[in-house]
Amino acid sequence: MKITTRDFGEVEIDESTIITVPKGIIGFENTTRYTLLSPLGEDQFPMWFQAVDSKEPCFVVYDPWQIYPDYKFEIDDEMQSMLEVSENDSLRLLAVAIVPDDYKKTTINLRCPIILNTKNNIAGQTILEDYEFKYPVYSEEE
């Protein structure tokens, strides 16, 4: 299926890659179908969390554990139910990035991760009170 993206024009995606976000993303509650685009190669971050039915919204996302290995989260019973989580399911976390003109000042939001059940492609966003909104992606030396 072809979709129109914010940053890459028209792109062909496999319908099996469509991620359903039943409650949407904060501020975009009516957009419930997304796909992950990986322009740097399979499973290479950053990725684009792109709406399927329109070119907006589109979020640049990172795996927070690749940047902050000690990152911790818990999901409540309601989120587990919505994601249809079972014992053997694999969850992937996505942290939304803010990418300024100087990309070395990119930050990720660890307070509001997107949690993706990779078994069924259902995702949801949660709010973690123990974290702030902005954490740097790149260290000063990079």
Phi, psi and chi 1 to 4 in degrees:
 res  aa     phi    psi   chi1   chi2   chi3   chi4
   1 MET       -  142.6  121.8 -178.0 -125.9      -
   2 LYS   -97.2  137.2  -74.1 -169.0  178.8 -172.9
   3 ILE  -128.0  155.9   64.7  168.5      -      -
   4 THR  -100.1  124.1  -57.3      -      -      -
   5 THR  -104.5  162.2   68.6      -      -      -
   6 ARG   -68.1  -41.5  179.7 -171.5   73.2 -172.9
   7 ASP  -112.1  -12.8  -63.4  -28.4      -      -
   8 PHE  -125.8   13.1  -52.3  109.9      -      -
   9 GLY    68.3 -144.1      -      -      -      -
  10 GLU   -84.1  132.4 -156.4  168.6   75.8      -
  11 VAL  -132.7  141.2  172.4      -      -      -
  12 GLU   -90.1  128.0 -176.5   74.8   30.2      -
  13 ILE  -126.4  155.5   65.9  162.5      -      -
  14 ASP   -83.5  131.5 -174.1  -39.0      -      -
  15 GLU   -59.8  -22.4  -72.8 -169.4   43.7      -
  16 SER   -70.5  -11.3   70.0      -      -      -
  17 THR   -90.8   -1.0   67.4      -      -      -
  18 ILE   -69.9  129.3  -66.2  175.2      -      -
  19 ILE  -104.2  127.1  -62.1  163.5      -      -
  20 THR   -95.9  128.1  -57.5      -      -      -
  21 VAL  -117.3   89.0 -173.6      -      -      -
  22 PRO   -51.8  -37.6  -25.5   34.0      -      -
  23 LYS  -102.3    7.1  -65.8 -175.8  177.0 -177.8
  24 GLY    70.4 -175.1      -      -      -      -
  25 ILE  -102.3  146.1  -59.7  -60.6      -      -
  26 ILE   -49.8  123.7  -63.1  167.7      -      -
  27 GLY    91.6  -13.7      -      -      -      -
  28 PHE  -135.5   49.1  -59.2   92.9      -      -
  29 GLU   -63.7  -23.8  -70.6   80.9    2.6      -
  30 ASN   -86.1   -7.6  -65.6  -34.7      -      -
  31 THR   -99.4  115.0  -56.6      -      -      -
  32 THR  -122.0    1.8   58.7      -      -      -
  33 ARG  -124.5  124.2  -68.4  177.1    1.8  124.4
  34 TYR  -134.8  168.5  -68.5   83.9      -      -
  35 THR  -140.6  157.0 -167.5      -      -      -
  36 LEU   -98.6  122.2  -90.0  174.2      -      -
  37 LEU  -103.2  136.6  -57.9  175.3      -      -
  38 SER  -124.9   74.3 -158.4      -      -      -
  39 PRO   -65.4  -19.6   23.0  -31.2      -      -
  40 LEU   -89.6    0.7  -58.7  179.5      -      -
  41 GLY   124.9  159.4      -      -      -      -
  42 GLU   -49.1  123.7 -177.0   88.4   18.4      -
  43 ASP    58.3   26.1  -76.4  -26.7      -      -
  44 GLN  -100.2  131.2  -66.0  -66.2  -48.9      -
  45 PHE   -96.9  150.1  -73.8   91.6      -      -
  46 PRO   -73.5  156.4   28.1  -33.2      -      -
  47 MET  -120.0  167.4  -68.4 -177.4 -178.1      -
  48 TRP  -112.2  124.9  -83.7 -115.0      -      -
  49 PHE   -95.7   92.8 -165.8   65.3      -      -
  50 GLN  -102.8  130.5  171.9   66.6   57.6      -
  51 ALA   -60.4  143.5      -      -      -      -
  52 VAL   -87.0  -36.7  169.4      -      -      -
  53 ASP   -91.6   -3.3  -59.8  -48.6      -      -
  54 SER  -160.8  165.2   61.2      -      -      -
  55 LYS   -79.1  -12.9   65.6 -178.9  178.8  179.3
  56 GLU  -125.4  144.1  -64.5  -78.3   -9.3      -
  57 PRO   -80.6  161.0   28.6  -32.6      -      -
  58 CYS  -146.4  130.3  176.4      -      -      -
  59 PHE  -122.8  134.6  -53.8   97.6      -      -
  60 VAL   -80.3  131.0  175.7      -      -      -
  61 VAL  -131.1  153.8  -65.6      -      -      -
  62 TYR  -128.3  158.3  -74.0   82.3      -      -
  63 ASP   -82.3  111.9  176.8  -21.8      -      -
  64 PRO   -61.9  -29.1   20.5  -29.6      -      -
  65 TRP   -69.0  -22.9  -76.0  -41.6      -      -
  66 GLN   -72.1  -24.4  -72.6 -176.5   -3.9      -
  67 ILE  -102.8  -39.2  -56.5  164.0      -      -
  68 TYR  -126.6   83.4  -64.6   96.3      -      -
  69 PRO   -58.5  -22.6  -17.6   25.4      -      -
  70 ASP   -88.8    4.6  -65.1  -25.2      -      -
  71 TYR   -59.0  131.5 -176.8   58.8      -      -
  72 LYS  -126.0  147.3  -59.3 -156.4 -179.4  -16.6
  73 PHE  -150.3  157.2   80.7  103.3      -      -
  74 GLU  -133.6  147.1  -70.2 -177.4   25.1      -
  75 ILE  -116.7  140.5   56.4  174.6      -      -
  76 ASP   -78.8  174.1   60.7   25.4      -      -
  77 ASP   -61.2  -37.6  -67.5  -18.2      -      -
  78 GLU   -62.6  -44.1 -179.0 -177.8  -13.0      -
  79 MET   -67.0  -42.0  179.8   66.2   73.5      -
  80 GLN   -58.8  -41.2  -74.8 -172.8   33.7      -
  81 SER   -66.4  -45.6  177.1      -      -      -
  82 MET   -62.2  -40.1 -176.2 -178.3   77.3      -
  83 LEU   -79.1   -8.1  -62.9  177.6      -      -
  84 GLU    56.2   47.3  -60.0  172.9    8.8      -
  85 VAL   -75.7  131.2  174.6      -      -      -
  86 SER  -120.9  173.9   67.4      -      -      -
  87 GLU   -55.4  -37.3 -117.7  178.0   75.3      -
  88 ASN   -94.0    4.0  -61.7  -35.2      -      -
  89 ASP   -75.3  147.0  -69.0  -14.2      -      -
  90 SER  -102.0  125.6  178.0      -      -      -
  91 LEU  -103.6  139.6  -61.6  179.2      -      -
  92 ARG  -119.0  136.0  170.5  179.4 -107.9  175.7
  93 LEU  -102.2  141.5  -74.0 -175.3      -      -
  94 LEU  -128.2  128.8  -56.6  171.0      -      -
  95 ALA  -107.5  125.2      -      -      -      -
  96 VAL   -72.1  135.2  175.5      -      -      -
  97 ALA  -104.2  152.2      -      -      -      -
  98 ILE  -111.4  117.5  -63.3  172.5      -      -
  99 VAL  -111.2  103.7 -175.6      -      -      -
 100 PRO   -79.3  177.5   27.7  -30.5      -      -
 101 ASP   -53.9  -41.3  -71.4  -22.2      -      -
 102 ASP   -89.3   94.6  178.8   -3.8      -      -
 103 TYR   -57.7  -21.0   77.8   89.7      -      -
 104 LYS   -70.1   -9.0  -70.9 -172.8  176.4 -171.7
 105 LYS  -100.9   16.6  -66.2 -177.5  179.1  174.5
 106 THR   -60.6  138.1  -63.0      -      -      -
 107 THR  -124.5  156.9   59.7      -      -      -
 108 ILE  -120.3  151.2   55.1  173.7      -      -
 109 ASN   -93.2  104.4  178.5  -15.8      -      -
 110 LEU   -88.0  -10.7  -65.4 -176.1      -      -
 111 ARG   -75.7  -32.5  179.9  171.2  -83.6 -155.8
 112 CYS  -126.1   65.5  -55.4      -      -      -
 113 PRO   -71.0  154.4   30.8  -37.6      -      -
 114 ILE   -94.2  127.9  -62.2  167.1      -      -
 115 ILE  -108.0  122.9  -56.4  167.1      -      -
 116 LEU  -115.3  123.7  169.8   60.8      -      -
 117 ASN   -83.9  107.7 -177.6  -19.0      -      -
 118 THR   -73.0  -13.9   59.3      -      -      -
 119 LYS   -73.4  -39.3 -178.0  177.2  176.7 -173.2
 120 ASN  -120.2    1.9   60.7   14.0      -      -
 121 ASN    57.5   40.2  -85.3   -4.9      -      -
 122 ILE  -109.6  135.3  -62.8  175.2      -      -
 123 ALA  -131.8  161.5      -      -      -      -
 124 GLY  -152.7  162.9      -      -      -      -
 125 GLN  -114.9  138.4 -170.2  172.6   30.7      -
 126 THR  -124.3  166.5 -168.1      -      -      -
 127 ILE  -118.3  124.2  -61.7  173.8      -      -
 128 LEU  -108.0  112.1  -55.7  174.3      -      -
 129 GLU   -65.6  -21.9  -62.6  -61.9  -30.0      -
 130 ASP   -78.6   -2.9  -67.3  -16.9      -      -
 131 TYR  -122.9  156.2  -69.5   94.8      -      -
 132 GLU   -89.9  178.9  -62.3  -61.7  -37.9      -
 133 PHE   -84.5  -30.0  -68.8  104.7      -      -
 134 LYS  -122.8  121.5  -67.8 -177.8  177.0 -176.5
 135 TYR  -130.0  134.9  -72.1   81.5      -      -
 136 PRO   -66.8  143.5   17.6  -23.6      -      -
 137 VAL   -87.0  -40.2  170.3      -      -      -
 138 TYR  -107.6  140.5  -57.3  100.6      -      -
 139 SER   -79.4  167.0   64.3      -      -      -
 140 GLU   -58.9  -32.6  -65.5  -68.8  -36.2      -
 141 GLU   -73.7  -22.9  -57.1   86.0   53.4      -
 142 GLU   -72.4      -  -70.4 -178.1   76.4      -
